[in-house]
Amino acid sequence: MKKIKQSWAEPYKIKMVELLKMTTVAQRKKALKEAGYNTFLLRSEDVYIDLLTDSGTSAMSDRQWAGMMMGDEAYAGSRNFYHLEEVVRDVYGYKYLIPTHQGRGAENILSKVLIKKGDIIPGNMYFTTTRLHQELAGGKFEDVIIDEAHDPENTFPFKGNVDLNKLKSLIKKHGAPKIPYVSIATSVNMAGGQPISMKNLKELRALTKKHHIRIIHDMTRVAENAYFIQQKEKGYADRSIKSIVKEICSLTDGATMSAKKDALVNIGGFLAVNDYDVYEEARNMVVVYEGLHTYGGLAGRDMEAMAIGIKESVGDEHIKARIGQVIYLGEKMMHYGVPIVQPIGGHGIFVDAKKFLPHIPQDQFPAQTLAAEMYLDSGVRTMERGVVSAGRKPNGENYYPKLELVRFTIPRRVYTQAHMDVIAESAARVYERRDAIKGMKMVYEPKYLRFFQARFEKL
Ligand SMILES: *Cc1c(COP(=O)(O)O)cnc(C)c1O
């Protein structure tokens, strides 16, 4: 008898729905023009399926909503803070917790505490806000991710790995005292949600220990990374997501977290460290930038929802369905011939815009163009992850990243399989008429993180 496949399915049912506005092509054309062809500047009301980001867009559970009602809105010493601290210690294992309004709040504080002018911060590919805070603190980011990560067609399962030889030569060139920490992201966002292996992380730990260099973990999508370790790394098939997450964290010295992703909340983040001295300085600094160290810019109810969300985020069934849905969409797009980054990552599908629109040069923004075309076709909102996101170097020159991608990010627990079908079919339609699509020029460029607010015109 043939073995019948066992599909992923949601470990929850729907209790409340949010109605969506359906728009016409003419309405979308107008909206797009008003938004300067930047999907960040569209009104969400005009969007049908919103894949702009998986950040803060998750559906909370009934338990999280119940937790919101248990907010202790005291200025100091809220009981929700102590609950969150207990959960962070239990699930992740980090000793000291400082809540922040979101991930970049933690990055700001950590960068100010650890980085001195002229320092080098190696990392497994940059992230926009992370690198900017490192630079604003006087440091210089150096990419030490393996070369495979820059090749969208390479199917190596752990494209988030660090190339230890690249790191060794940086240590040799600059000396370990110039490197305050190695910045390690799990499920590397800019590489397409690609995981780092436990083996690589262990080797990195051994190398950094020898040189007394810290590892700071961007743990925004650590549970999604753990799923790939469970599925693809030898020796982890029988391990729970929770135990793998804890093992990953145990190999690092501290973390910044955007709880708006893995942790299933609409707002929130934290900094967590094991070193008391770093904690003490960060606890002092959080008062300046975020709020008192027992709320860090969050309401008590936000911390409660986060504590509950963290526990739900490391459930095996949760992650299986979450990534199952992403893989379903990716396989469907591949079936239509749409060029995507492989292997399929954890939080979305990344379409290779250079391959999709080979006739548009990178300085005419192929990924930005494709994101606009997707919206026009079906009201599906995606975002650019290419030359616009990469921004400019401190000396003013453009970064030209090898990857020119459009990100179809899937919010957690929000859309159905039928929505995934609509998205894939729309991408296939745009792909069919790709030869007729023209590039764009940038007509307004903000100074920082330009992708959020830049404006374009069609050529
Ligand atoms: C979102 C994100 C951040 C920044 O977090 P915010 O909550 O948006 O400030 C940092 N690192 C990674 C990998 C992210 O995806």
The ligand as a Tripos MOL2 file, in Angstrom:
@<TRIPOS>MOLECULE
LIG
   15    15     1     0     0
SMALL
NO_CHARGES

@<TRIPOS>ATOM
      1 C1         12.5790   43.0090   12.7500 C.3       1 LIG1
      2 C2         13.9790   42.6920   12.9860 C.ar      1 LIG1
      3 C3         14.7780   43.4930   13.8100 C.ar      1 LIG1
      4 C4         14.3120   44.8290   14.3660 C.3       1 LIG1
      5 O1         13.2410   44.6870   15.2090 O.3       1 LIG1
      6 P1         12.0550   45.7920   15.3200 P.3       1 LIG1
      7 O2         11.1430   45.1480   16.3080 O.co2     1 LIG1
      8 O3         11.4490   45.9180   13.9600 O.co2     1 LIG1
      9 O4         12.6540   47.0320   15.8100 O.co2     1 LIG1
     10 C5         16.0730   43.0780   14.0430 C.ar      1 LIG1
     11 N1         16.5660   41.9570   13.5000 N.ar      1 LIG1
     12 C6         15.8380   41.1670   12.6870 C.ar      1 LIG1
     13 C7         16.4370   39.9470   12.1130 C.3       1 LIG1
     14 C8         14.5180   41.5140   12.4070 C.ar      1 LIG1
     15 O5         13.8240   40.7450   11.5780 O.3       1 LIG1
@<TRIPOS>BOND
     1     1     2 1
     2     2     3 ar
     3     2    14 ar
     4     3     4 1
     5     3    10 ar
     6     4     5 1
     7     5     6 1
     8     6     7 2
     9     6     8 1
    10     6     9 1
    11    10    11 ar
    12    11    12 ar
    13    12    13 1
    14    12    14 ar
    15    14    15 1
@<TRIPOS>SUBSTRUCTURE
     1 LIG1         1 GROUP 0 **** ****
